[in-house]
Amino acid sequence: MSDAPTARTIDPDEISGRDRYQLLTSLVVPRPIGWISTWGVNDEPNLAPFSYFNALASTPMLVGVSIGHRSSGPKDTLVNIRDRRAFCVNIVTEPFLNAMNSTSADVAPGIDEFGLAGLEPVPCKRVSAPFVHGCPAVMECELQQEVSLGDAPNTLMIGRVVVLHLDPSLEAVAGTSAIDPEALRPVGRLWGASYATLGTVISVPRPE
Ligand SMILES: Cc1cc2nc3c(=O)[nH]c(=O)nc-3n(C[C@H](O)[C@H](O)[C@H](O)COP(=O)(O)O)c2cc1C
């Protein structure tokens, strides 16, 4: 007879919203962080991190960000993307960790969040959004689709990448277009205030 402890079985509908959030965000880890920049209501640059973020397709190149609602109304990022039908994704790398965190503060609309974080906005080439000066990897996105997530107080915004800006220091893996993760030094989100940097990179070839 096995003396292994019995697994905990959890019905997410029977626990609190706080518990659901803590469980999901500590199990789906590490999550990439989309650091999303937009122009705001007064043409001010707005910037905030979102870890309900991922790549969705490569042809066309699509990314998605799921934006929660505050009890007071939609977050500025959602309002701004709807307004301009555009946003920019700045990839969060180790040197930008603290700046990224500072832009998660709940700041009133109309305030320049780049300035608060000591960052400089650069106007995008193709879309109506700014990006973070010095960020080594940036994707300019046109809004392709807005998806309401049913009962969830979240809205999924799907963006089509129309331009990428890549710092020359981001070397590609030899013989490919893939960016070498050791050059990128991305930061992933765990739960709460915990983050992960790149650990040991291992290579596992796919079966024939
Ligand atoms: C690392 C990190 C990840 C976050 N991920 C999300 C997310 O996926 N969805 C969300 O609604 N808020 C997320 N937040 C909180 C937003 O960044 C925060 O609400 C921010 O103030 C929104 O700014 P805005 O009103 O300018 O859009 C995250 C915060 C941090 C620090």
The ligand as a Gaussian input file, in Angstrom:
#p B3LYP/6-31G(d) Opt

LIG

0 1
 C        4.838000      42.358000     -12.720000
 C        3.421000      42.854000     -12.735000
 C        2.486000      42.221000     -13.535000
 C        1.167000      42.672000     -13.607000
 N        0.274000      42.012000     -14.401000
 C       -0.977000      42.482000     -14.536000
 C       -1.891000      41.831000     -15.419000
 O       -1.567000      40.852000     -16.101000
 N       -3.162000      42.338000     -15.527000
 C       -3.523000      43.467000     -14.836000
 O       -4.661000      43.921000     -15.002000
 N       -2.684000      44.101000     -13.999000
 C       -1.419000      43.642000     -13.838000
 N       -0.538000      44.290000     -13.005000
 C       -0.965000      45.541000     -12.341000
 C       -0.876000      46.758000     -13.287000
 O        0.455000      46.968000     -13.729000
 C       -1.365000      48.011000     -12.524000
 O       -2.733000      47.870000     -12.241000
 C       -1.105000      49.322000     -13.260000
 O       -1.301000      50.401000     -12.365000
 C       -2.039000      49.552000     -14.455000
 O       -1.702000      50.803000     -14.985000
 P       -2.638000      51.664000     -15.947000
 O       -3.840000      52.134000     -15.138000
 O       -1.731000      52.770000     -16.371000
 O       -3.057000      50.788000     -17.066000
 C        0.782000      43.815000     -12.859000
 C        1.717000      44.439000     -12.012000
 C        3.020000      43.956000     -11.937000
 C        4.027000      44.618000     -11.034000

